[in-house]
Amino acid sequence: MLMRMSKIVRFSADLLYAGILIFGFYVIMHGHLTPGGGFQGGAVIATAVALIIVAYSYEDLLAMVSKLRFIVQESAGLVLFLGIALVAVGFGTTVFANYLANSGSLFGMVVPFGSNPGELNTGGVMPLMNIAVGLEVWGALALVVLYMLSGIREKEA
């Protein structure tokens, strides 16, 4: 069993974890308005998994969440991404067409002329694609970290 960090480090990691998640979701949801998006936000959120591993231990993280959860999350992000792309074919347009833009529905508010004032619901399918990519990247990078650390064990003295 690997050693845990001190209570101060674990408490600080617990506080930072919430902030990292909020910032990662912010980057994902504002990807069509600012630099960022699904990949960058998913990578930010995956660092929260690495933070918990550093503060606690690999075994503690596996007790909280299994690798299967991240595998399912990664697959769900991929299926969601492809599903959103292929729904456009059902509307009679091309794959990846922005069929929600200017539709008046959720994420389809009419974009005013000129610069966008920062309205989240003006991106059409782009925010949905960012969410799907964010889920995919978050799951994939968390798995990469978990698989890289799965071979590390504390040396017996």
RANOR-V911143 format. One record per pair of residues at least 12 apart in sequence whose ideal C-beta (glycine too) atoms are under 8 Angstrom apart, sorted by the first residue. I is the first residue (numbers start at 0). J is the second residue. D is the distance in whole Angstrom. If there is no record, write none. Layout:
i: <I I>
j: <J J>
d: <D D>
This chain:
i: <0 0 0 1 1 1 1 1 1 2 2 3 3 3 3 4 4 4 8 9 9 11 12 12 12 12 12 13 15 15 16 16 16 19 19 19 19 19 20 20 22 23 23 23 23 23 23 23 24 24 24 25 26 26 26 27 27 27 27 27 27 28 28 28 28 28 29 30 30 30 31 31 31 31 31 32 32 32 32 36 36 36 37 37 37 37 37 37 37 37 37 38 38 38 40 40 40 41 41 41 41 41 41 41 41 42 42 42 44 44 45 45 45 45 45 45 48 48 48 48 48 49 51 52 52 52 57 57 57 57 60 61 66 66 66 69 69 69 69 69 70 70 71 72 72 72 73 73 73 73 73 74 75 75 76 76 76 76 76 76 76 76 77 77 79 79 79 79 80 80 80 80 83 83 83 83 84 86 87 97 97 97 98 98 99 99 99 100 100 100 100 101 102 105 106 106 106 106 106 106 106 106 106 107 107 107 108 108 109>
j: <56 58 153 56 57 58 151 152 153 56 153 54 55 56 59 53 54 55 54 54 55 54 50 51 53 54 55 54 47 50 47 50 51 43 44 46 47 50 44 47 43 40 41 43 44 47 133 137 40 44 133 40 39 40 43 40 41 129 130 132 133 40 119 126 129 130 119 125 126 129 121 122 125 126 129 115 117 119 122 129 132 133 128 129 130 131 132 133 134 135 136 132 133 136 129 133 136 132 133 134 135 136 137 139 140 136 137 140 133 137 136 137 139 140 141 144 60 140 141 144 145 144 63 144 145 148 145 148 149 151 145 145 142 145 146 138 139 141 142 145 138 142 138 134 137 138 134 135 138 139 142 138 134 138 131 132 133 134 135 136 137 138 131 135 127 130 131 134 128 131 132 135 124 127 128 131 128 98 124 123 124 125 123 124 123 124 127 121 122 123 124 123 123 120 119 120 121 122 123 124 125 126 127 120 121 123 120 121 121>
d: <7 6 7 4 6 7 8 8 5 7 7 8 6 5 7 7 5 7 5 5 6 8 5 6 7 3 8 8 8 6 5 6 6 6 7 6 4 7 6 6 6 5 7 4 4 7 7 8 7 7 8 8 5 4 6 3 7 5 6 8 4 8 6 6 7 8 7 7 7 4 8 4 4 6 7 6 6 7 7 5 7 8 7 4 7 7 3 4 8 7 6 6 8 5 7 5 8 7 4 7 7 3 4 8 7 6 8 6 7 5 7 5 8 4 5 7 7 8 4 6 8 5 8 7 8 6 8 5 7 7 8 8 6 6 8 4 8 5 5 7 7 7 8 6 7 4 7 6 3 5 7 8 6 8 5 7 7 3 3 8 8 6 8 5 8 7 4 7 6 4 6 7 6 5 6 6 8 7 8 4 5 7 7 7 4 5 8 8 8 3 8 8 8 6 8 5 8 6 6 7 8 5 7 7 8 6 5 5 8>
